[in-house]
Amino acid sequence: MTEFNTQGDDHLTTAAAGGAGEDSGHDGVGAGGGWRISRVPVRDLIFDVAEQGVPGGRPVLLLHGFPQTHRAYDAVAARLAAAHAPLRLLAPDQRGYSPGARPTDPAAYALPALAADMIGLLDACGIEHVDLVGHDWGAMVAWYLAARYPERVRTLTAISVPHPAAFAEALGESAEQRKMSEYVYLFRDPDKAIPVLLEENARRLRGMYHPLSDSAIEPHLSVLGEPKALRGALNWYRAAKFGEGTSVPPIEAPVVFVWSTGDIAISRDAAERCVTHVAGPYRFVELGGVSHWIPDEAPDALVEVLPFPTSAGDEPRRVSS
């Protein structure tokens, strides 16, 4: 297990709740990583939703980032399943990634719409409350969702990317964070970015996943190696207005924020600003020597700090205040 340091004392999270209703869509479509795939209509879009665990278990929503799909959570889900946790794990391929959810207008990829997608998904699946886990862009959606729909979120685990206001502040005040975010300018122009990322057998796109293995990379490339899917994913950057993060209120739910010292996209300054934007119980977890790809590279460490029960018979975990 990767060594890590934690900050803070403990505070009791909410207790586990009951299960949820059945999925909409066509259940049982085969997929790798042990997932079952459903196609779930949400308004005028259709999302591919991967699921593992107990159908009536405590719901956990796992949100991937760029350039990944639901398969980012293969290792985490495998560990939770092996621990026989009574959990219902749902990992959607988000807007732009699911083939049935790719609007052409870049403005359709603004953060409020991305969060509303996930609320619509929870409604379609009959889920009232959820433990929320998000990595990279999935963390940004998770922060926003927890802030704007607090009645739906039991706990929040944000991985790599801090609260939108913390990130906006770091972009404005930290030369290091601005330097680390320079790649965004290319991603905001898909007509330039797509050829650059996909030329030479997607050499540069493959390089973004370093140090992950080819076997971990291929499930994502099988989706994002297709220009239409990659354009949909890059539309998140086109629609982003990072300075508006300062309008996202503090989070009331218990929060665990996990950041790694080997992250090349998020600075320590941005990570450490996060604490000022959490109103409820908070725990900061620092993983030493781990890359940006925490769910792939350090799944044991991540599962250990999740703020909800992850094994049969577990008590609700505590988060510092």
N, C-alpha and C positions, 0 to 999 in steps of 0.2 A: 504493500500500500504506500502511496506517496505521502511523505511527511508534510504536515501543514501546521500552521499556527492559527489559533483563534483568538478573538478579542471579545471580552465581555462576560457577564454572568448569564444566568438562565432565567427563563420565564415560561410558564406553562402555555402551550398552544391549545386550541380547541380540540375537543374530543372527536373521535371518528363518527361519521354519520352513516346512514344507510345507503343502499344502492340507488340506481337510477333506472329509467325506463329503457326500452329497446331502441336500437339504432333505426334510423331511416335508411333507405338505400338498399343496395344489394350486398348482403353479407357474404363473407367467406371467400372473396376473391383472393387467390394465392399471392403470397409475397414472401420475400426473404426476411431473415432476422427473427423468425418466429412470430411475425405479425399476421393478424387477420385484417383484411382491407374491406371497408364499407365505403360506398359512395353516398354522401349525405347532402341533400339539397339544402341550401341556405339562401333564401330569397331567389335571385336569378342565377346563382352560382351553384356548382356541384363540387364538393370537396372530397378528395380521397383521404379517408381517415383510417389510420392503422390502430389496431387495438390488441392488447394482451391482458392477461389477468382474469379476475373474477367478474363476471357480468354484473353481479349485484354488489361489488365491492366499493370501497371508498374511491371516488373518482379523482384521478390525477391527470391534468392536461399538460402535455409536453410539447413545447413550441420550439422548432428548429430555427436556425439562422441561415445566413448566406456564407458559402455556396453549398448548402446541405439540404437534405430532405428529412423526413421522419426517421430515416435510418441512422441519423446522428445518435439516437437513443438506444440502439441495439444493445450495447454493453450494459447500460443502466437497467434496461428492462429485463435482461437476462438475469442480472443479480437480484432484482426485486422478485422475479418469478421463482428463482431458486430458494429464496428466503420464505416462500409460501405466504407472502404478505397478502392480506385480503384487499387487494387494490384492483381498480379498473383503470388501466393505463390507456389513454387516448393520445395519439400523436398525429395530428393532421398535416398533410402537405398544404401549406398555406397559399394565400392568393398569389397567383403567378406561377406557382409550382404545380398545383393540381391542374390537369388538362382542362377540366370543366370550369376553372375559376381564373381565367386569364383575360380580364378586360384590356382593351387596347389603349384606353386613355390613361396616361401616366398619373393624372390627378386622382384616379380611382385607387391609388396605392398609398394614400395618406394614412397616417397612423390611426385616426379615428375609425376609418373604414376597416382597417386590419383588425382592430380590437372588436369592432361590431361583428365581424365575421365569426370570431370565437364565441361571442355571446350567442349569436344565432346558432352556432354549432351545439353549444351546451343546451339550448332550448330544444333543438331537434332531437337530441339524445336523451331528453328528459332529465337533465342534470341541473340541480338548483345551486349547489355549492361545490367548489372545486379547490384542490390543492394545485397551485400553478407553478410550473417550472419552465423557464425560458432561457435559451442560450443565444448570444449574439443578437441579431435582429429579433429573435424570439423573446429575448429578455426585454428589449425595448417595448414590444407589444405587451408583454406581461406586466411591466411597470405601469404602462398606460391603463391597461385593463383593471389592475388592482386599484388604481387611483380613481378611475371614473365609474367603476362598477364594484365598489367595495362590498356590497351585499352579496356578491357572488363568489368571493375569494376567501377561503379559509386561511391559507398561508401562501407566501410567495418565495420561491427560490430563484433568484436572478443570477445567471452565470456569465461572467466576463464583462458584460456591459452594465454600467451603473444607471441609476435613476436619470431620466432625460434631462432634468435640471442640472444634475451634477456634471453630465457630459457637456451640456451647453456652456456651463461656467468654465470648464476646463478648456474647451475650444476657444473661448474668449480670452482666457488669462494665461494659458500654459503654452509656451512655444513648443514644448515637447509633444503635447497632444496634437497641436496643429500639424506638426511634422509627421506624426504617426497617421494622421487622417488625410494626407495628401492624395492617396489613392482614390478617394471619393470623387475627385474631379474627373477622373477617367470614367468611373462607373456612372456618372450622371449623363454621359453621352454614349448610349448603347451602340450607335452607329460606328463609333470608334472602338468601343470596348469589346464588342462581340468578336470582331475579327482578331483583335489582339489576344483575347483569351482562348479562342478556339483554334488558332493556326497551329501548325506542326503538332497535330494530334492533341490539341488542348494543352500544350506544354505549360503555358503560364497559368492556366486554370488549375492544372494538376499541382503546380508549385505552391499554390495558395494553401494546400492542405498539409504541407510539411509540418511535422514529421510522420504523418499517418501512413500506414501501409497501403499498397495498391488495393488490397481486398477491402479496406475501409473506404477508399475513395470511389471505387467503381460504381456502387449503388447510386451515388450522387451524380457522377458523370453520365450515367445512363439516362438521367433526366436533363441535367443542365448542359450536356453536350449538344442538345438540340437548340438551335438559335431562338425559336419562339419561347421556349421555357426560360432560357437565359435572359431574354429581353424582359419577360415578366418579372423575373427575380431582380433585375437591375432597375426596374421601375420603382422599387422601394426607395432607391437612392435618388431617383429623379423627383419623387414626390416629397422627400424628406425636407423639413425645415427645422434644422437642429436647434436654432435659436429659440424656437417656440417651446422647447422643453421646459423653459423656466415657468411656463404657465401650468405645468402638471403638478397637482398638489402632492403633499407628503402622503405616504402610505400608512394606513392605520393597521392593516393586518400584520401578523408576525412575518418578518423578512429575514432570510439568510441570503447574503450576497457573497458569491464565490469568485475570486479573482486570482490569476496566476502570474508569477513573476516573469514567465517567459512569453507573456502576451505581447505581440508586436503591434497591436491595434489600439490598446487601451492602456494609458499611462497610470502610474501609481497615483498621481495627482487626481485624476478623474475618479479612480476607485475610492480614494480616501475621502472625497467630497460627498460620497453617497450617504453617509451617516446623518448629515444635516437635512436630508429629505425623507426621513422615515420617522413617523410620529409614534409608531407602536414599537413592540419588541424587535430588536435588531441584533444580528450576529454577522460579523465580517470574518470570512475565512480566506486565508492567503495560502495558496499552494506553491511551494517552492520548486522552481525548475520545470514547471509544466507549461506547455504551449497554450495558445488560445483555444485549442480543441479539447477542453476539459472533459466533456462527457465521453469522448473516445479514449483519451489518454489516461484519465484518472477516475474511472467509474467507481472504484471502491471508495476513494476519498469522498467523492460526491454523494454517494448513497449514504455514507456514514453521517453526513451533516444535514440531510434532508429533514425538515422540521415536522414531519408527520410519521406515523408508525410505518416501518418498512419490513417488519417481520411479524409472523403470527404471534400474538400475545404481547407485542410491544405496547408500552404506555405511550401516550402522546409525548413527543419530545419537547424540550424546553429551548426557548430562544431568549437571549439576554435582552435586557431593557436599557 
